Amino acid sequence: MAENKEIVPQKYDVNAKWDACLDLTVRRFVYSSLGGAFAGLLFFRSPVTRWASLAFGAGLGIGSAYADCGRAFDAPSSSSSAAFSAPNTTEVSEPQAVHE
């Protein structure tokens, strides 16, 4: 008896979206934390400000991953992000002739 596996379209595959979001979040968290730690070592002397720099970098990474994952699931994190999206029109209108 053969198994009947249904192929799920790409835009409805929630498991793939979660995997991509988790991967994106971990990568951005690590890279931005390292960037914050490097900037803290480069610019600050106090250990408190160095840790604050690392925390700020980690927050930037998590925040940007959250925003991108929100777009991936078609749930924008704020109403203002819809204003910055490009229109999805592919139709080109022809210029109208001017009659005098």
N, C-alpha and C positions, 0 to 999 in steps of 0.2 A: 504494500500500500504506500503510495508516494505521498510525501508531505506537500500540502498546498500552502506555499508561502506567498503572501501578498506583498507586492512591492509598493512601498509607501513613497509618494512623491516627495521631492526634496523639501518643499516648503511646509509640509505637514509632519516631517520627521522630527519630533520633539527631542528624542534622545540625542540625535546628532547636534541639535541646537544647544542642548545642555552641555554636551561634551565640548563643543567649540567655546561656549561661554566660560566654562571652568578652565579650559586651557588658556584662554585670553586673560582671565582674571589672575591666574597664578603667574603668568609671564609678566604682565604689567606690574603686579605687586612686587615681584622680585627685582625687575629692572629699575623701577622707579625708587625702590628702597635703596638699592645699590647707588643710584645716582644721588639720592639725598644724603646717604652716608659719605659719599665722596665729596659732595659739596660742603657738608659739615666739617669734614676733616680739612678741607682746603680753606674755608673762610672763617671758621669759629675756633676759639680756644677752649671755651667752657664745655664740659661734658653735657650739661643740660641743653645747651643750644645745639650741640651735635645730635643728641637724641631727638630734639624737636625737629631738626632738619630731616632726619631719617623718617620720623613719623609723618611729616608733611609730604615727603616723596611717596610714602606708602599710601597715604590718603589720595594723592593725585592719581596713582595707578589704579586703585580700587574704584575711584569715582569715574574715571574714563572708561574702565571696563564695564561698569554698571550702565553707563549711558549707551555704549555700543551693544550690550546685551539687550537692553530695552528696545533698541531699534531692531534687533534680530528677531525678537518676539512680537514685533509690531505693537509695542506698548511704550510710547515715548514717555520719558520721565517727567517732562513738563510740557505745557501747552505751547510754549514759545519755540520749541524745537521744530514744530510743524511749519513755522514761518520760514525756516531756513532750508527746507527740503526743496529739491528741484521739481518742477512739474513733470508729469509723466506723459506729456503729449508727444505723439509721433506724427501727427497730422500736420502737413504744411499747407497753408492757404495760399492761393495764387493772388497776386495783386489785382485790384480792380482797375478797369480802364476808366479814365477820366473823360467825361463827355462835356464839351463846351457848347 
